[in-house]
Amino acid sequence: MSSAAPVAKSDAAPAPAGLVLKVDNLRTHFFTPGGEVRAVRGVSLGVNRGESVGVVGESGSGKSVTALSIMRLIPTPPGRILSGTVELDGQDILTMCPRDLRRIRGGQIAMIFQDPFSSLNPTMKLGDQVTEAILAHSTISKADARQRALDLFRAVRLPSPELRMKQYPHQVSGGQRQRVMIAIGFAANPAVLIADEPTTALDVTVQAQIMSLMAELREKSGTAILLITHDLGLVAENCDRVLVMYAGQIVEEAPVEDLFREPKHPYTVGLLKSLPNIAAAHSERLESIPGRPPDLANLGAGCPFAPRCAHRMDVCDSKEPGEVAVGEGRSVRCHLWGDA
């Protein structure tokens, strides 16, 4: 868990009424023997009530660190949240005392982690783990909490829910463990649920079931979802908006349909070209983005994507692009679109 020490605050405007989560100028670094790794570099984002927002990018782009920073779960040391605000219904999570943080984490904001097997307690029965999550954020009796846990097991469509209540994590499949994690995530009807790669290591059929289940629960509860993933297909089918991350920054933001129809950033274009196209000839080779992601401990002065970009210009090597508005609800960080 991260330190409760206060961080530098930005001069952020009050959150609009529609926003349930507002992140402004978030910066998280890791201080390692190999240098200072700037994992999250000035990320700002907003999530509206009941909205589903996808965050995509290659491994190492800063997606998961952004999610952990929002939850204030960065291990300290070596990590540290250096600046920014994370407002949940107007309350800044980054300046909360430990007691208030425990109250809202898992209650008003919850998170589903990548690996349900390592996230669940192997020594506790599944039903007890969900019951514990309910009791931590409500004043109902233990009997009522167990009934609520059983109802959640039915809601997430676990087969034989009464039996699953008595089983341990190792006794159920990966897909069933993920359903239990979703039950824990929705246990307190949070305002925001962060799902970090919730379908990793699941087969495509189970992936579809999990995403359909989350969409159904979101519809019923009004919970906003921040979906962290590398899978653009999941984003296309399940999200309202998408944020593309590269080198610790959001380099493009757009409504999902607009981004897939007309991507603006060369990195986004490269990601979309790497997707299989069922309409293309079988002999057509998939394109890949040349080069490797940058070393976040040794970033230069220019655009981090410049060494891999087909549209590289002289200015790209000397100046990092600012954020530019390129349409309704759309922004991009790229010198092709001018400077902020």
C-alpha positions in Angstrom: 0.0 0.0 0.0 1.2 3.5 -0.8 2.3 6.0 1.8 -0.4 8.3 3.1 2.0 11.3 2.7 0.3 14.2 0.9 1.2 14.8 -2.7 1.5 18.0 -4.6 -2.0 19.1 -5.8 -2.8 20.6 -9.1 -5.1 23.6 -9.7 -8.0 21.4 -11.0 -11.4 22.8 -11.7 -14.4 21.3 -9.8 -15.6 18.0 -11.3 -18.6 18.4 -13.6 -21.9 16.9 -12.3 -21.7 14.0 -14.7 -18.3 12.8 -13.6 -18.0 10.2 -10.9 -14.2 9.9 -11.2 -11.8 12.7 -12.2 -8.1 12.2 -12.4 -5.9 15.3 -13.0 -2.2 15.5 -13.8 -1.4 12.1 -12.1 2.3 11.3 -11.9 3.7 8.1 -10.5 7.4 7.2 -10.5 9.4 4.2 -9.3 12.8 4.8 -7.8 15.0 1.8 -8.7 18.7 1.0 -8.8 18.5 1.4 -12.6 17.1 4.9 -12.3 13.9 6.8 -11.8 11.1 5.1 -13.9 8.4 7.6 -14.9 5.6 5.1 -15.2 2.7 7.6 -15.2 3.4 11.1 -16.6 0.6 13.6 -16.2 -2.4 11.4 -16.8 -5.8 13.2 -16.8 -9.1 11.4 -17.4 -12.7 11.5 -16.4 -15.4 8.7 -16.1 -19.1 9.6 -16.1 -21.7 7.7 -14.0 -22.6 4.4 -15.6 -20.1 4.8 -18.4 -17.7 2.2 -19.6 -14.2 3.6 -20.6 -11.5 1.4 -22.1 -7.7 2.0 -21.5 -5.5 0.3 -24.1 -1.9 0.1 -24.9 1.1 -2.2 -25.1 2.6 -3.8 -21.9 4.6 -1.1 -20.1 2.4 1.8 -21.3 1.3 2.6 -17.8 -2.3 1.2 -17.8 -2.1 -0.9 -14.7 0.1 1.6 -12.8 -2.5 4.2 -13.5 -5.2 1.9 -12.1 -3.2 1.1 -9.0 -2.4 4.8 -8.5 -6.1 5.6 -8.6 -6.7 3.0 -5.9 -3.6 4.2 -4.0 -2.1 0.7 -4.1 1.3 1.6 -5.4 4.0 -0.2 -3.3 6.1 2.3 -1.4 9.1 1.9 -1.9 10.0 1.8 -4.7 6.9 3.6 -6.1 5.6 7.0 -5.2 2.7 9.1 -6.4 4.4 12.5 -6.9 1.5 14.8 -7.9 -2.1 15.0 -9.1 -5.6 14.5 -7.8 -7.9 11.6 -8.0 -11.4 12.8 -7.2 -14.2 10.3 -6.5 -17.5 12.2 -6.2 -15.4 15.2 -5.3 -13.3 13.5 -2.6 -9.5 13.4 -3.3 -8.4 9.8 -2.7 -4.7 10.8 -2.7 -5.1 13.0 0.4 -7.4 10.7 2.4 -6.4 9.4 5.8 -6.1 5.6 6.0 -9.5 5.2 7.8 -11.4 7.0 5.0 -9.4 5.2 2.4 -10.4 1.8 3.8 -14.0 3.0 3.8 -14.2 3.9 0.2 -11.8 1.3 -1.3 -13.9 -1.8 -2.0 -17.0 0.3 -1.2 -17.4 3.3 -3.5 -14.5 2.2 -5.8 -13.5 -1.4 -6.4 -11.0 -3.2 -8.5 -10.8 -6.6 -10.3 -7.2 -7.7 -10.7 -5.6 -9.6 -13.6 -5.1 -12.9 -11.8 -8.1 -14.0 -9.7 -6.1 -17.0 -8.3 -3.5 -14.8 -6.6 -6.2 -12.2 -5.6 -8.4 -14.7 -3.7 -7.3 -16.0 -0.3 -6.5 -19.7 -0.8 -7.3 -20.5 2.9 -10.8 -19.1 2.9 -14.0 -20.5 1.3 -15.3 -18.5 -1.6 -18.6 -17.6 0.2 -16.7 -16.3 3.2 -14.6 -14.1 1.0 -17.6 -12.4 -0.6 -19.4 -12.2 2.8 -16.4 -10.5 4.3 -16.4 -7.9 1.4 -20.1 -7.2 2.1 -19.6 -6.9 5.9 -16.7 -4.5 5.4 -18.9 -1.9 3.8 -22.4 -2.4 5.3 -24.1 -2.7 8.7 -26.2 -5.8 7.9 -26.0 -9.0 9.9 -23.6 -11.9 9.0 -26.6 -14.0 8.0 -28.0 -11.3 5.7 -24.5 -10.8 4.2 -24.2 -14.6 3.5 -27.6 -14.4 1.7 -26.4 -11.4 -0.3 -23.2 -13.4 -1.2 -25.3 -16.3 -2.4 -27.5 -13.9 -4.4 -24.3 -12.5 -6.0 -23.1 -16.0 -6.9 -26.5 -16.5 -8.7 -26.2 -13.1 -10.3 -22.8 -13.9 -11.8 -24.2 -17.2 -12.9 -21.9 -19.5 -11.0 -23.2 -23.1 -11.4 -24.4 -24.7 -8.2 -24.0 -21.5 -6.2 -24.7 -23.2 -2.8 -21.8 -25.6 -3.4 -19.4 -22.8 -4.6 -20.1 -21.0 -1.3 -18.4 -23.9 0.5 -15.5 -24.4 -1.9 -11.9 -23.0 -2.0 -10.3 -21.1 -4.9 -8.3 -24.1 -6.1 -11.5 -26.2 -6.4 -13.1 -24.1 -9.2 -12.0 -23.2 -12.7 -10.3 -19.9 -13.8 -13.5 -18.6 -15.3 -15.4 -19.4 -12.1 -12.7 -17.6 -10.0 -13.1 -14.6 -12.2 -16.9 -14.6 -11.6 -16.2 -14.7 -7.8 -13.9 -11.7 -8.2 -16.7 -9.9 -10.1 -19.1 -10.7 -7.3 -16.7 -9.2 -4.8 -16.2 -6.2 -7.0 -20.0 -5.5 -7.2 -20.7 -6.6 -3.6 -21.0 -3.0 -2.3 -22.5 -1.5 -5.5 -19.5 0.7 -6.1 -19.8 3.9 -8.1 -16.6 2.9 -10.1 -15.2 -0.5 -10.9 -11.7 -0.8 -12.3 -11.2 -4.0 -14.2 -7.6 -4.7 -15.0 -7.3 -7.3 -17.8 -10.3 -9.2 -16.4 -10.3 -11.8 -19.2 -6.6 -12.6 -19.4 -5.8 -16.4 -19.7 -9.5 -17.2 -20.3 -10.7 -18.8 -23.5 -12.7 -16.7 -25.9 -16.0 -18.2 -25.0 -15.5 -17.5 -21.3 -14.2 -14.0 -22.1 -17.4 -13.2 -23.9 -19.5 -14.5 -21.0 -17.5 -12.5 -18.4 -17.8 -9.2 -20.4 -21.5 -9.8 -21.0 -21.9 -10.4 -17.3 -20.1 -7.2 -16.4 -22.2 -5.2 -18.9 -25.4 -6.6 -17.4 -24.4 -5.8 -13.9 -23.3 -2.3 -14.9 -26.7 -1.8 -16.5 -28.5 -2.9 -13.3 -26.3 -1.1 -10.8 -25.2 2.1 -12.7 -21.6 1.3 -11.8 -19.1 3.0 -14.1 -16.4 0.7 -15.4 -12.8 1.6 -16.3 -11.6 -1.4 -18.4 -7.8 -1.9 -18.6 -6.9 -4.1 -21.5 -4.6 -4.7 -24.4 -7.5 -6.3 -26.4 -9.0 -3.7 -28.8 -11.7 -6.1 -29.7 -13.0 -6.1 -26.1 -13.0 -2.3 -26.1 -14.9 -2.1 -29.4 -17.6 -4.3 -28.1 -17.9 -3.1 -24.5 -16.8 0.5 -24.1 -18.3 3.9 -24.8 -15.0 5.8 -24.9 -11.4 4.7 -25.2 -8.1 6.1 -23.9 -4.9 5.1 -25.7 -1.8 5.1 -23.5 1.9 5.1 -24.5 5.0 5.8 -22.4 2.9 6.7 -19.3 0.7 9.2 -21.1 -2.7 9.3 -22.8 -1.9 9.9 -26.4 -5.4 9.7 -27.8 -8.9 9.9 -26.4 -12.1 9.4 -28.4 -15.5 7.8 -28.5 -15.1 4.2 -29.5 -16.8 4.4 -32.9 -14.8 7.5 -33.9 -11.5 6.0 -32.9 -12.0 2.8 -34.9 -13.3 4.7 -37.9 -10.6 7.4 -37.9 -7.7 7.0 -35.5 -5.6 10.2 -35.2 -2.3 9.2 -33.5 0.2 7.1 -35.5 0.5 4.7 -32.5 -3.3 4.1 -32.5 -3.1 3.5 -36.3 -0.4 1.0 -35.7 -2.4 -0.8 -33.0 -5.5 -1.1 -35.3 -3.4 -2.3 -38.3 -2.1 -5.1 -36.1 -5.6 -6.5 -35.6 -6.7 -9.5 -37.8 -9.3 -8.6 -40.5 -11.7 -11.5 -41.3 -12.6 -9.7 -44.5 -8.9 -9.7 -45.7 -7.3 -12.4 -47.9 -5.9 -15.3 -45.9 -2.4 -14.6 -47.3 -2.3 -11.1 -46.0 0.2 -10.5 -43.3 -0.6 -8.6 -40.2 1.4 -5.3 -39.8 3.4 -4.7 -36.6 4.7 -1.5 -35.0 8.5 -1.4 -35.6 10.9 -1.1 -32.6 10.2 -1.4 -28.9 8.5 0.8 -26.3 10.8 3.4 -24.7 12.8 3.0 -21.5 10.8 5.1 -19.1 14.0 5.6 -17.0 15.8 7.3 -19.9 13.2 9.3 -21.9 14.6 12.0 -24.1 13.3 15.5 -24.8 11.2 14.6 -27.8 8.1 12.5 -28.5 8.5 9.0 -27.0 6.9 7.4 -30.1 9.2 9.2 -32.6 11.7 6.3 -33.0 8.9 4.0 -34.1 6.8 6.5 -36.1 6.5 6.6 -39.9 5.6 10.3 -39.8 8.6 11.4 -37.8 9.6 15.0 -38.2 12.5 17.1 -36.9 10.4 18.6 -34.2 9.5 15.2 -32.9 13.1 14.6 -31.7 13.4 17.9 -29.8 9.9 18.6 -28.3 7.3 16.5 -26.7 3.9 17.2 -28.2 1.1 18.7 -26.0 -2.5 17.6 -26.0 -4.6 19.0 -28.8 -8.4 18.9 -29.2 -9.3 17.4 -32.6 -13.1 17.2 -32.4 -16.0 16.6 -30.0 -14.7 14.5 -27.1 -11.5 13.9 -29.0 -7.9 14.8 -28.2 -4.4 13.6 -29.3 -0.8 14.2 -28.4 1.0 14.4 -31.8 2.9 17.1 -33.7 0.9 16.2 -36.8 -2.1 17.9 -35.3 -0.3 21.1 -34.0 0.7 22.1 -30.5 -1.4 22.7 -27.4 
